[in-house]
Amino acid sequence: MTSTKRTRRPIVTLLGAVVGLTLILTGSLSASAASYTRISGQGSSWAGNAVAEWVSQVRTQGVTVDYTAAGSSSGRANFANQTNADFAVSEIPYTGDTADPQDSNKPSFGYGMLPVVAGGTSFMYNLQVGGQRFTDLKLSPGSVAGIFSGAITRWNAPEIVADNPDVALPDQRITVVVRSDGSGATAQFKLWMLRQFPAQYAALAAATGMDAAHASSYFPTGSLSNFVAQNQSQGVTQYTSDTPGTINYDEYSYAQQVGFPVAQLKNAAGFYTVPDQYAVAVALTQAQINQEAGPNYLSQDLSNVYQYGDPRSYPLSAYSYMLVPTELRGGFTADKGATLAYFNQYALCEGQRTMGALGYSPLPMNLILAAMEQVAKIPGIDEATLATITATRDGVLHGGANPCNSPTFQPGDDVSHNVLIDTAPFPAGCDAACQAPWRLAGSGVGVGGPTFETDATAVAGGGSGAPAATDNAAAAGGPANAGTTAAKSCDADTGVCASDDATLAGANVKAIPTVIGGQQGWAGPQTLMTLVGLLLVTLLLAPPLVGRILSRSSRPSRSSSGAKQ
């Protein structure tokens, strides 16, 4: 009996040690996450699926973030008014040349604006041809402008037939589904129409009573009898999926979510593409992100994106932004700032890995760095988050490894490498001669890319600093300054304009080329899983092995047994 107790005692001790070590390891890795204060945000439903994914991911780490995808206009207003919104998400800024002129609410406190995800505005439709759901609809930009201005009202209109030869399109009314609430998706789509198809936009303004000179976040239907307005992205998606003959506009992820097709949009090269992660990444090499102090700081100008000649490009690609406080105010405390900074850092790194499969496009490396500069200004940011940002910046710019697990980061790469563009598939019909000009490594990427300085003092939106950047306008293609609508000659089909003499008042836009890299990373969760796995194996195998050893050591030998006899 005494021998059995002595055998069990070390086994129990070993079990206790293994369990204790497991709890210590798991507790140490999750303790900081569990201590984060709950925060809430509101805004864009265009980016809503992306934000919901990040919220779900950080919840597994004990971090609680509430997000309401009520639309960009609502989110911007509530953030400015400090109403249940520690942060907001929007595709358009408060100030500058692409701001909504109907916005009367602007923050009275310091705030920063940082890109968090890229994507494409798509045109989900519900159409039957020959009694079957039609999934191969092609539309030129001119046809899209005609449909959404009310000029094209039948599915078998000559313009749509020209895009879809040999398809027996039905003689059926087109029901156009638009947003009833203020949205960044509406603002970006209307800005595209205003700049590329000014005549159609003027006709839309005349029919709906809206401002013909600006693009707002609202889409009034006015006298357009075939237009239907629905609330938020989920509303327009649900109505379209339930109603034959309909078409809408929204981020690609919503159509993917319900399994409905989107129109293939004709680009400036004459090819039809959809906004997958590759087509968006290619297009946004031409996005110009303002890096100068002033009302346009970090806002996007997409004029060159619309007309980009790469056969793989999707013309209606854009970024979505998070608006964050850069000073304590009202109910926004330092504890909330620590949570918000961590959430942003996670979204910019690990959170980008699932964006492609979700219907978005992961951010390029240089924009992640620019965004991290803004995250570092959030009051209350903790040492761990700041250390990750610093290590990422130093690693990327100086060639070392970095702890950011974003798919756009690869240790040792520099900002001129672009994996998504290198591997982006070409559309059918683009032969070797068509592909050749675009197959250069890092096509459309400036040599060396932008630089980021920590001592820059540019100011935007009430006190947010900015990193400095080199002038890469020529690298991105097109002029450094992009204009609002003016008298110019535009192709009625593609919207490509022969000249653009107008310039943005007071804007000095500098292009930041998109830079995509690939990485297979190893982060904290993988390490934790490995350690726990090893401990479980030890827990299962060690007790019987130890017991067997102890049993043998306590068993008398045969010779000694014989002597006792």
LINQUI-V279090 format. One line per field, one symbol per residue. ss: DSSP state (@ for helix, = for strand, . for the rest). phi: phi as a letter, one per 40 degrees, with the letter a starting at -180 (. if undefined). burial: b if it has 16 or more other C-alpha atoms within 10 Angstrom, else e. A space follows every 50 residues. Layout:
ss = ???
phi = ???
burial = ???
This chain:
ss = .@@@@@@@@@@@@@@@@@@@@@@@@@@@@@@@@@....=====....@@@ @@@@@@@@@.....====...@@@@@@@@@......====.......... ..........============.===.==..==....==.@@@@@@@@@. ...=...@@@@@@.........=.=====....@@@@@@@@@@@@@.@@@ @@@@@@@@..................====.@@@@@@@@@@@...===.= =@@@@@@@...=.===.....==...@@@@@@@@@@.==..........= =.@@@@..........=========...=..=.@@@@@@@@@@@@@@@.@ @@@@@@@@..=...@@@@@@@@@@@.......@@@@@@@@@@@@@@@@.. ..................@@@@@........@@@@@.............. .........=...=........@@@@.............=......=... ..........=............@@@@@@@@@@@@@@@@@@@@@@@@@@@ @@@@...@@@@@@@.
phi = .cccccccdccccccccccccccccccccbccccccccbbaahdcdcdcc ccccdcccccbgbbbcbbcchccccccccccfbfacabbacbccbgcbcc cccbcbccbcabbbcbababcbbcababbggbccbbcbbcdcccccccbg cbbbcbcdcccccbcgbccccbccccbbccbcacccccccccccccbccc cccccccbgcccbbbbcbbccfccccbbbbcgccccccccccbcgbabba cdcccccbgbcbcccccccgbcbbcccccccccccccbbcbcdhccdgcb bbdccdbccccccbcbbabbbbbbcbacafccbcccccccccccccdcbd cccccccchbbcccdcccccccccdccccgdccccccccccccccccbgc caccccccbbdgcbcccaccccbccccdgccdcccdcbccdgdgbccggc bbbcbcbcbafghccbccaccbdcccggccbbbccacabbccccgcbcaa ccbccgcbcbcbccbbbbabcbbddcccccccccccccccccdccccccc ccccccccccccccc
burial = eeeeeebeeebeebbeebeeebeeeeeeeeeebeebbebbbbbbbbbbbb bbbbbebbeeebbbbbbbbbbbbbbbbbbbebebbbbbbbbbbbbbbbbb eebeebbebbbbbbbbbbbbbbbbbbbeeeeeebbebbbbbbbbbbbbbb ebbbbbbebbbebbeeeebeeebbbbbbbbbbbbbbbbbbbbbbbbbbbb bbbbbebbebebebbbbbbbbeebeebbbbbbbbebbebbbeebbbbbbb bbbbbeeeebbbbbbbbbbebbbbbbbbbbbbbbbbbbbbbbbbbbbbbb bbbbbbbbbbbbbbbbbbbbbbbbbbbbeeebebbbbbbbbbbbbbbbbb bbbbbbebbbbbbbbbbbbbbbbbbbbbbbbbeebbebbbbbbebbbeeb bbbbbbbbbbbebbbbbbbbbbebebeeeeeeeebeebeeebbbbbeebb bbeeeeebbbbbbbbbbbbebbbebbbbbbbbbbbeeeebebbbbbeeeb eebbeebbbbbbbbbbbbbebeeeeeeeeeebeebeeebeebbeebbeeb eeeeeeeeeeeeeee
